[in-house]
Each structure stands twice: as structure tokens, then as C-alpha cells.
Amino acid sequence: MATIYLVRHAPTAANASGVFQGQSDVPAEPIEDPARHAIPAAGPRTIYTSPLQRALTAAEVLFPGENAIVDDRLMERSVGEWEGLDHATVRRRWPAYGEEATDLMLTPPEARASTSSQLG
């Protein structure tokens, strides 16, 4: 039986600050003791990752020494005008969104079409 791992990305300073990253290529924070996070191979597997640094770092840490296939369709969705802004700033500039501004299903203003709809 195959095991599927769904991994978003390694932590970033923007995550800790509550900043919308979107498709910005924000680097991952240094990971202490990366070997502790490695997932041992239990047979052949194929690893796919987004081209963003934070996703590539996650793949390298979790699956060390293995070649990941970079697929642009796995890139984080666009968050449009909110990219690079913290949650409080978004709520202040776009009050009509209120607390829903952090809802992951919400499409921010001027967001580019997601490539994830091409999957499948």
C-alpha cells in the first residue's frame, strides 16, 4: 500500500509574523536538527514539490538525499494585493472582509488565477 504525505512548506519568518506570503519566494527559517524530521523510506517513492524555497526546504528536510520533482502547479495560490501584508493591515485596509480576511478559501482582491485548478 502506498503512503501519501501532504506537506505545505517549512516555517518562515512571515508565518511567525502573520504575513500573507502568497507566491512570494520567502525562504524557510533554519530548521534545528533536520535529521529529526526526516521520514524514513519504506520502499520506492516519488516526491513532488512547489518551486518556492520554503517548499523545497521542506522536501529536503523530510526526504534527505532524494530528488524531488518540482511542479509549478503546486505553488501557493496568489493572495493579490495582500501579499507581503500582515493580517492586521489587511483588516484595516479592507474592512469589508473583517475577520474573514484570514479565511484560506477567500479570494483576495487582484489575486491571480490559481494553477492548482490544472491538477487532476
N, C-alpha and C positions, 0 to 999 in steps of 0.2 A: 504494500500500500504506500502511495506517495504522501509525503507530508508537505504542506504548503505553508510558507512563512510570509506573512504580510507585514512589512516594515516600512514605516514612513521615512524617517530620517533621524540622524543623530541630533542631539540637542544643540541649540545655537544660543548666542547671547541675545538675539532678537526674541527667541522663545521666552527666555527669562524676563525680558523687559515688556512682554505683551505687545510686541510689534508685529504687524502683518508683514510677512516675508513674500508671499506670493511666489512669483517666478524669479525674484532676485536671487543671485547666486551667492548666498550667505554661507560662509564657512562654518563647519561644525566646531563646537568647543572641544578643547583637548579632552580625551577620554582617559581617565585613570585606569590603569591595569586592563588594557583592552583584551588581553588573553582571557580574562574572567568572563567576558561577554561572548566569546566565540561559541558557535553552535557546531558540535562535532558532526562530521559527515557520517551518515548511516546509509551509505550507498551513493550512487551517482545522483547528481542534482544539477540543475541549471538555475543560475541567479540572474535576475533582471533588475535593473536599477534606472532611476531617473538620471539625467546628466548633471544634475545640480550637486555641488560639492558636498552638501550635508547628507545627501542620499548615497553618494559614492563612499563617503567615510563610513556610514552605517554598514554598507555591504563589505567593505574591507575589514571592519572590526568583527562583524558577525561571521564572516566566511573568509578568514585569512588564507592567502595563497591561492584563492580560487578566482578565476576570471569571470567577471560579471558582464553581462550583455547590457549595454546602455541603450535605452529605448526612450526617445523624446516624448512618446505618448504617455509616459509615466511621470512627466514633470508636474509639479504642483500647479494648481489652477491659478489663473490670473486673479488678482484682487484689485485690479484697476487703480483708481485714484487713491486707494487706501494703502497701497504698497509702500512700506517704509514708515508708516504712521502707527502710533500706539493706539490702543483701544479707546483711551480717554479722548484723544484728539479726534478720532473718527466720530465718537458720540457727540462731541461738541460741534464739529463741522457739518454733520449730517444728523441733526436731532430727530428727523422723521423716522430714522431707523431704530432709535432708542437702544434698548438692551439687545435687540435682535442683531445689532451690528456684529456681534461675535458668533452668530449662528453660521456654522460651516455650510449650510445649504443655501444661504443668501448669496445672490449675485451682486457684488458691489458695483457702483457706478463706473462706467467706462472699462469694465473688465473685458478682456479679450476672450473669445470663444475658447473653451477648454478643448485640449486634444484628447482627453480621456474618452470622449464620445466615440472616438475612432476605434477603441478597443472592442474586441469581441468579434 
